[in-house]
């Protein structure tokens, strides 16, 4: 964009673009002083570099480092005057920029410069209309930072070649920035040569921006001494990657294009110009996309890997399969780690996964990633990986770890083992008071985010983790042992294929072990036998642990049954009544809820609910407590099998519900009938009457018996059925009542036989389908064994 010069005699006044508001859409000089979301700073152009005082060492006249500008003050060059004013601004607490320049009409040389406070003037829109409604057109408007400040320094060139101060305005109309925050002002942010060397070294070792900044803080003795922010560090790392990548990116793009040409189900996308400047790349193979349909309820996004010598963060999307193994949902290579990049990546990944977001997602503790997830996955529960936070704690509180050896153990205990929000809050306060950490800024930050990483706040959401205290394998990279900081792009492509093959072999091996290795049962419980035939080997072992542990628990009813909510039981280990869990159980709906929320968090029932099931004689697992994702048939894609399974589950569920309902109602009469002799006699008579009715119903193939009473005489007779339904005639009009009853009995017997045949057919079909599925798995194992044998023979 060019501006019409303003002619003043032999001089031409020109205005720096930075002095005209947001025309260049660059980040405000002092925008980091506000709570605005971070925005990537554009790579400076040549003109920007020339016009920036940050590239020069501050010029300070000898003798007085606190010298203020004054009219008549001389400098050897324009750059020296700019550096001096910027140095003065740093000491005082404001940011500077170049506002106006005047050129000679004779030779075009600059003869006058105006340096102003960065908060000079007011923001204008593209059309130069102050006060227009930019927010209506801008998706995320930046906060207003221009306040019309008049502070400035004007210098003119003299005939001698020196530059002299012709005007100086000292006063500002806004508060100045304290020394500890001056490094956030844009004109004072500069990545020095020494800092660049250290960043390059640490980046080459696979350390990310946050880790590098921590090292710089330690090296320079504080954040204010570094001279730039984490955002500047990220921008330098990004530009460094773009310079060093060169044409090697074409290697990866050719590989992805070839994969897609061979299989149209292979998905990949590139942000930026494929032929010139690749920004970020994402891809997902067909197996990853298929596995997401089975196990995409919870996802981990890990950017902590620096995968190659170009220091690109390699970010896989992973989940957990039915064996508890990590499973891949797609991969990304990130050159740019800005919020816009993560927005693009998450939207692209969601498109590849057919637009179905996960229930929960786990990432590192990063504000930029968090902002992107909030926008792309608004209904997904976002969790920060607490193991990353623990690792960061070792860096941020290293001096505390050195002075107090018990600190780390206490922190882990309070985070992992507290059973309620109140208990955690109390333990946290006692911990920071004990070690005098109330004013520690990083601890204040992670405490504010506690609902996104402390387990006690997250147990109501499914994360597919079997243990809260132990780190799940899914939190480790899917590519552990295959990529590292020295991996080239060419080697990375080869290692990627090896990692996929290795993970698939492990899954096939787990399938084989589940099918061909019968688990050892430890109890005579029908529930254990049922679970052994349903769950995969690893999931059954975890369920078995919980079931066996019920033998050490006692359950005591503490609240009588409510028709809707059910009864409340206090469950605790023998001799540990002070540490109790509470289970609410509705026997009619066969639904239970435990205060530990293990089922909600992991998808497996806890020992506390299983204890209540044991004392209430619930002999088998209700179907709604068997998550298909943990079963042997988790990856079954046969629709007919799923429907048959549903029918079988409904049959089992109805039998279990009927048994428990009858037992529950009968026990009511037992509890009431023993109180007095009179009530006892009434209860005996009622039970005898019920026994007679059940016996009569059994003789008549289960037909309902209608009771007709006269005084104390109870006469049972088979109720007649209506011989019409709507306007349809059944041909019973000419039959007597006895003949109608006989006809009805015959039809009901036929119907009953037909229903039994249908159940047999369904059971047979389900058995055949399961056999087919097991044969498929066995064939897969045989194929893999043959492949391995061929590889070994070729090596020999």
Protein Blocks (a to p, Z undefined) as FASTA:
>chain_A
ZZddddehjbccdddfklnojlnopacfklmmpccdcdddddddfklmmmpcklpccddd
ehiambccdehiacfbfklmmmmmmmmmmmnopacddfbdcddfklopafbdcdddfkgc
jdddfkopghiafklmpmbacddfbgoiabdcdddddfkopacdfbdcfbdcbdcddfkl
mmmpmklgccdfklmmmmmmmmmnopafklmmmmmmmmnopaklnopafklmmmmmmmmm
mmmnmmmlmmmmmmmmmmmmmpmkbccddedjfklmccbdcdddfklmmmmmmmmmbccd
dfkbcfbfnopacdddddddfkopacdebdcddfblcfklmmmmmmmmmmmnnopacfbd
cddddfklmmmmmmmmmmbccdddfklmmmmmmmmmmmmmmmmmklmmmmmmmmmmpcbf
klmmmmmmmmmmmnopmlpmklmmmmmmmmmmpmklmmmpcehiabfkbccfklpcfkgo
kacfklcfklmmmmmmmmmmmmmmmmmmmmmmmmmmccddfbfcfklmmmmmmmcfklmm
mmmmmmmmmmmpccddfbdcdfklopcdddddehilmlccdddddfklopacdfklmmmm
nopacfklmmmmmmnopabdcfklmcfklmmklmpcbfklmmmmmmmmmmmmmmmmmmmm
mmmmmmmmmmmmmmpmklmmmmmmmmmmmmmmmmmmmmnnopacddddehjbccdddddd
dfbehjacehlmmpcfklmmmmmmmmmmmmmmmmmmmmmmmmmmmmmmmmmmmmmmmmmm
mmmmmmmmmmmmmmZZ
